[in-house]
Structures are given as structure tokens and as C-alpha cells.
């Protein structure tokens, strides 16, 4: 049965018609292309009148296929599909071809542009004849959500979903939620105490009926697809019975083994072998670190067990595997600090009084290792001068090219804390000052007034090798002051390095588990950097907070809330429609070679042992078509991008060579060299 | 009489996410470039079956441009690596056909790289213009296949010792 194809060429005002002879194209299409029943040009096809015209033509002329030659399908494919649907034609029986962005806006000459549009229309007409009607599959959405990461972003997402009445699993690797924000003393620019604003939210999470808090836990495996994920979580053994523990802390008090806390205290302080990361931990249930516990080391002690008033210590506890089912996943896994030892000329790790930003935060924190006093590594001496070095590992071709976004503000905040707590002189060596959000510039002005000294220059070296008597026993910051045009050697007592914000060391691994890829820099890739920063290419998996890119707390909170809102929208609709542009395997043709199995990044292809054929899970398939191209038996059909459709399009695009009915047009004379090997 | 300048016909296979959007971006930014590349929109560069390329060339295209997302940025995570593998094997086949690998090119273009894609389009067009028309039908399709076989048998009779 011959198709009845309607061809519509848009003027788009003068955007297309100004360069392309649209009337000529329309006339030519009607006359030359097979199957064209009606061909029209119109000023603005995307307008309601334009769409109505197409819909009416479909009904009046009993059209079975529609071609629209206009702007990019990324803009209006949905619009014209809807127009077809309005007239009772399956929306996938439409083909759009781009004659604006790809032709009229980039063409140099009217005649070549018009000729190009002709072949593009010919390609679309040839292709659309092979289109098949397709229906999307509705899938029910499980109202439960998994939030991976209990930092401020994950906490926000979890609270929003839970407050909306939906169940949430909040998964956190450390024994307590809180993330990096729990380590800070104050937050810029308001100088709010970080714990004071964070702990109420942490409490809410701990007490919320709708939130199942899984701390000291790891994500092991995720399978399934949007609306219907199955997650395997490993709840690591705390060796403490969570039901019996009251959080009294006696065990921690009495534990004889003290070790350096490299995680929460950033190596600046100690914790016991049985510990909670910080006093306001949620949950307040301690954890036994098997690497430092005397019992696990040499079968002695067990003091905690003897002294616990509720018998909550359980040395026989095992890791627990939990299988949970959720409809959506939000990744809010946060960031790691740049390892400043990678910049040897700054002396971190070698020169005692060079600190990282996190170490310095812990020092400033009132419940930190020095009780909030700013002192040198000896724990006693107050510095008389401090230099803060910007951009350590950021904006640097050797380490990370990107700007970490928060360090300028962090430097101002730390500078302020030094000025508040000591009489020290504070220098900051910067490349640019980037206080670019609400009240940030004002905070910079405040620090200028407080007397913080800013040197514009990237620090070359920090050394303890003195050249002059007044440098003896000091750390010397060698920097070119580019505003003065002079090299400076600034002797100080203490240096604080603003290390870069980096993706988590195992971000890529976690991403692979859930089907999210990382950019070259290691941040999770969002669906669209401008217009969709919280969704990913995997439906049902969202990203929020610093794992998507360096950002401050307000932005991390906003993204957590945004991800929660997106998920809430889906849950309230109840179902999502799975795109029908997917691949299917003709099991009669499948030879069981399994070449396709490993090609799918979404693990959508299974091999059925009993029948010795491969089968594609329609809900997991994203329709990339790689398996379609790979199958040696041509057993895999790619809906809407089938071989016959693409080949017909290629043939149509070469209309000026092959002609409409396969006749060969006159070829130009071959050059003397017949082949060009 | 001056011969008309040869205008290459090039079929482009662009992936929906990065390179097609880059081409759109070139349009939005009004970056003028050669009109010789006729674009086939596919969801992923991994969909490009090498037979598509050969079909395009055999139907009269003088060149093919495959464009996809940068490695590590594929919308479908890693399918563009499969494109690379296929492309390398395709180049071997083309070499055996006696077709210059300059005619079939694989480029990466992110959605933000409109300028670079326009430049890549101009570059392949000029390169293929220098190479001249491919003329698959005249050069590679044998109208009388058996005659050609007879001729080869004659020429290489001693070496091949084929029974006739």
C-alpha cells in the first residue's frame, strides 16, 4: 500500500524563506518525490494555526505520514508529533528535517541552500515511508526513594521527600550524617555556626518517620530502571546493638586505644577505637573501628563491653545485606579535598606549619582538637602572621583546570576567624577574587576593612630556608606581587592552603553502579549543563550537590531540593512513560553469538540459557542502537532508527545522484587517477 | 571552457545529543560553513553501521563524516568507544577497496563546540574536493563481473594454476 505523505516546508518568517526558495522546494517535492500527496509551505508551522493546518490535512487527505522541514527537531519535534496525535495519526509517523539551523542560517548562497533543502526533504520523505507506529510503555513509580550521601545536599533532598509524605532511604558511608559541613566552624558570608544550622536538620532526619537512615553503609549494587530499582546495601557491622545503645558515650570514654582521626578531624585530632565522629552525630550510636580496636588486633580488652550499662556491645555482629526497592535514586555523594602533598613546593607534609583548609577548619572549631584556638602545630604558640594561599590544585594545568568556586570565600572566612581569634596579620595570595553571589562582595569589603592584606599573585614557593635574619625560623612565602610588579618574600608563622574541591576518589565506581558517567574532570554528568543540572542520562537517577560540580552550601541545598521536587513530581503522577525508541531482538534470527551482550552500558541485554538467544529488557534499553549496528545476523531491530529507515534516508539524501526511482544521474568525468589508494 | 567546480556530496551521521546539537549551535550562531554535508540524525554514533557508510559511498556520496560525543561524554556512557573500534576496522576495508581514508572521517564534537564542528565540516569538504569525485559506480562496480574474472585468470594463470 502506497503511503500518503504530507510535506510541510516552513518559512519561519524570513529565517528560512529569506535564504531558501521555499515555494520552489514545495513545488519540486510535490512533483518529484514518491508518495507525496500534499505539499505546502507556511509562514510559521509551529503556530497553532500551522499545527491545525497539518491536522486538518491529515484528516482531509487521509495522510499516513508527515514530513516537516523547519527548525531543529530538538525544538519542535514534540510539537509536530502532538499535531499528528490530535488528528489521530501515531506521533512516530512524523519525520522532521532541519532546514533552518543546518541550512538557511549557515548558507552562503540561495541556490545551493535551496538545492540542499531539496535533498534533505527527499531524505525525510524516503525515510518516513518506512516509519512504524510506536506506543510508549507506562511504568508504575515506586514512591520510595534512595538518597546516596548524607551531606547537606542529601539531607535536604531526604527531608523534602519525607515531608511530602514519601518514604526515603538515606544511605551514608560514614557512621554519622552531616558530611563536610559538620566539620566547619562557621559558614560564609553570614558567619553562622555550621553545626548550629546543620544539626537541627540532622535531628529532623534522625527522627523522621519517613526516613530510614542507613549509616556506616555502602551501596553494593543497583539494578532495574526508573520507577522500579532494586538496590543492595551493605550495612557494615558497628559491633554495637542499635536497639540497645542509648548513646551515653561511656564506652568511648573508657576505651584505652586512641588513634589519629584522619577523616573528621582531618588528622588534627584523636578519636578512640570505638567512636562517634563528633558529639552531635546522628545516629549517636558509636562504631568500633576494627583496624584500631585492641580486641580485633590481639584479642584483649573488651572494656567497652564490660562497662556498657545496656549490654549494647556485640563483637559477634556481622555486616548486614539489605535489599530495598525504590522508584528513584538521588546521588549526593559530595567531594574530597585535593591532596596538597602533590604540590611539593608548598611544603605541605614537610613543613610543620603549612595547613590545609580542612585542617584549619577543625582548628577553628570550638569542639575541635585545639578547642577553637588558632595555634601552630606545637599546639601552644599563637601565630603572629598567617598567609592564605589561593588556588592550590585549582585553575592549574598541572592538577585541575577548573576553579573550585568556594575557596575565595573560604579564604575570607578563615581570614576573618584569624583576625577575630588572634592579633595576627593575615595575608591572602590570590589570582582573582571571586565573591560572586549574594552578600559575598560585601563580605570581601568587610575583610578589607578588617585589615586583611591581599596580594595578587600565585605563590611560587613556601620555604623555611631563610635568606635574611628576619626570615629565620619563619615560613617564607615567595610570590610575585603582580600589582606592584615585584617579587616578594613574605615571612609568616603559618600558611593555610586552599586546596581544590575534587570529585570523590571512587566517584567513577559509584557512577558505574548506578549508570551515571563522569566528565573528564570527574564530576557526574548532568542531562544538560544549563537547563537540567540535576537529572542524568539515566532516567530515575539524579545528582545533587558537589558531586555534580564544585559549589557552596546554598547551591548544594537548592540542588538537593530540586532533585527531590523532580522525584515528587513523578511519584505524584504515579506512572512514567518509557520511550518506545528501543531495540528488540528477533529470536528466530538470533544465533546466540552474544556479541551484543557486552555492548550495552545499561545491561539491558540478557542471554537466555535455555533458549540460547539474547533478549533485550525493554524498560532498560535506552535506544542508542549500538547493538543494532553490531549484530552479525541483523537480528536486532532498532525502532525508529531501523536499517531500512536509515538506508532509505541515505538514498533520499543522494537524490541528485540516484534520482527518485533509482536511476543514476549523469556522473562527472572521472579524474585520471581512478582510485585514490 | 571552465569546468564547474566540483562540489563534493558528503553524508554526515551525527549523534542526536552532542554533534547534532553542535550543528544546531552553528546555525544559532550563524557560523557560515559549506553546505555539502547532508546530515542523517542518529541517536548515537554507536548506531553507525559500517554498511551505512559503504551504502552512502556506493550510492554516490564522495565522503562520509561521522560525528559523536567526546570519549567519556557519550550520552549512552561509552558507546562512542565502539564507534572508534568500528571506524578503525572500516578504514581497513576502505583501504582494500582503494578508497582514501580521507573520505571517511570520524570527529568528536560536544554540543558547545559549534565552531569546531563547522571547521571540521569545511575541512572534510575541501579535502574531498581535492581528492575529487569517488565515482563508485564507474570505478568500483563491475558491470560484467565474469569478464573481469576471466581477465584476472589469464593474467595470473601460471601463479594460480586454475582449472578452467
Contacts between the chains, C-beta under 8 A, distances in Angstrom:
chain1	res1	chain2	res2	distance
A	72	B	20	7.9
A	72	B	24	4.6
A	72	B	27	7.5
A	73	B	41	7.2
A	74	B	20	7.6
A	74	B	21	6.7
A	74	B	24	6.3
A	98	B	23	7.9
A	98	B	24	7.2
A	98	B	27	7.9
A	98	B	39	7.4
A	98	B	41	8.0
A	100	B	27	6.4
A	101	B	23	6.8
A	101	B	24	4.3
A	101	B	25	7.9
A	101	B	26	7.3
A	101	B	27	2.7
A	101	B	28	6.3
A	102	B	23	5.7
A	102	B	24	7.4
A	102	B	27	6.0
A	102	B	39	6.1
A	103	B	35	6.7
A	105	B	27	4.0
A	105	B	28	7.2
A	105	B	30	5.5
A	106	B	26	5.9
A	106	B	27	5.5
A	106	B	30	7.0
A	106	B	31	6.3
A	106	B	32	5.4
A	106	B	33	5.5
A	106	B	35	7.5
A	106	B	118	7.4
A	107	B	32	7.3
A	107	B	35	5.6
A	108	B	32	5.4
A	108	B	35	7.8
A	112	B	7	7.9
A	112	B	35	5.1
A	113	B	35	6.4
A	116	B	35	4.7
A	116	B	38	7.1
A	119	B	38	5.8
A	120	B	38	6.5
A	120	B	39	8.0
A	123	B	38	6.9
A	123	B	40	7.4
A	515	B	77	7.2
A	517	B	72	6.9
A	517	B	73	7.5
A	517	B	74	7.4
A	517	B	77	4.7
A	517	B	78	7.6
A	518	B	72	7.4
A	519	B	72	6.8
A	519	B	73	6.6
A	520	B	70	8.0
A	520	B	72	5.6
A	520	B	73	7.8
A	525	B	73	6.7
A	537	B	75	5.2
A	537	B	76	7.1
A	537	B	77	7.4
A	581	B	43	7.0
A	599	B	46	7.9
A	599	B	79	7.7
A	599	B	82	6.2
A	601	B	76	5.8
A	601	B	77	4.0
A	601	B	78	5.2
A	601	B	79	6.7
A	602	B	76	7.7
A	602	B	77	7.9
A	622	B	76	5.9
A	623	B	43	5.6
A	624	B	43	5.6
A	624	B	44	4.0
A	624	B	46	5.5
A	624	B	47	6.6
A	624	B	75	7.6
A	624	B	76	3.9
A	624	B	79	5.1
A	625	B	42	6.6
A	625	B	43	5.6
A	625	B	44	5.9
A	625	B	46	6.5
A	625	B	47	3.2
A	626	B	44	6.4
A	626	B	46	3.4
A	626	B	47	6.5
A	626	B	76	7.3
A	626	B	79	4.6
A	626	B	82	5.3
A	628	B	47	6.5
A	628	B	49	7.5
A	629	B	46	6.6
A	629	B	47	5.5
A	629	B	48	6.3
A	629	B	49	4.0
A	629	B	50	7.9
A	629	B	86	7.3
A	630	B	82	7.3
A	638	B	47	7.0
A	641	B	42	6.0
A	641	B	43	6.0
A	641	B	47	6.0
A	643	B	49	7.0
A	646	B	40	6.4
A	646	B	42	7.2
A	646	B	49	8.0
A	646	B	52	6.0
A	647	B	52	7.1
A	647	B	55	5.8
A	649	B	40	5.5
A	650	B	11	6.0
A	650	B	40	6.4
A	650	B	52	6.6
A	650	B	55	5.7
A	650	B	56	5.1
A	650	B	59	6.4
A	650	B	61	7.9
A	651	B	59	5.9
A	653	B	11	6.1
A	653	B	38	4.2
A	653	B	40	6.9
A	654	B	9	6.4
A	654	B	11	7.4
A	654	B	38	7.8
A	654	B	56	7.3
A	654	B	59	4.8
A	654	B	60	4.8
A	654	B	61	6.1
A	656	B	9	7.3
A	657	B	9	6.6
A	657	B	59	6.5
A	657	B	60	3.0
A	657	B	61	7.8
A	658	B	59	5.4
A	658	B	60	6.0
A	664	B	60	7.8
A	664	B	137	6.3
A	667	B	60	7.9
A	667	B	133	7.2
A	667	B	135	5.7
A	667	B	137	6.7
A	667	B	138	6.2
A	668	B	6	6.6
A	668	B	133	5.2
A	668	B	135	7.6
A	670	B	132	7.9
A	670	B	133	7.2
A	670	B	135	4.9
A	670	B	138	5.6
A	670	B	139	6.5
A	671	B	132	4.3
A	671	B	133	7.4
A	674	B	138	8.0
A	674	B	139	5.2
A	675	B	98	3.7
A	675	B	99	7.3
A	675	B	139	6.0
A	676	B	98	7.3
A	676	B	99	7.1
A	676	B	100	4.4
A	676	B	103	8.0
A	676	B	131	5.5
A	676	B	132	7.5
A	677	B	95	7.0
A	677	B	98	4.2
A	677	B	99	7.7
A	677	B	100	7.1
